[in-house]
């Protein structure tokens, strides 16, 4: 699986290591990814995602997984997160 946050789309960035002698070598900046289980209040189920630490703070700030996915852009979400978003929208529409 790629090193990409499933909720925000944050991925690997590239740059240079610069030595004291100003030599430049390529390096990778990896996102701080964690495997977490998030609870959906609407569906009453838990879902596992590979999420960055920044995304976890955003989920908490927005009031949970349901509220986060409601405001999330579709092009940033992984296929698994997009499936959960559609399930939540369908459950909220029927309720």
PyMOL commands that set and color helices and strands:
alter all, ss='L'
color gray80, all
select helices_A, chain A and resi 53-62+65-71+74-76+79-94
alter helices_A, ss='H'
color red, helices_A
select strands_A, chain A and resi 13-18+24-29+33-40+45-52
alter strands_A, ss='S'
color yellow, strands_A
deselect
rebuild
show_as cartoon
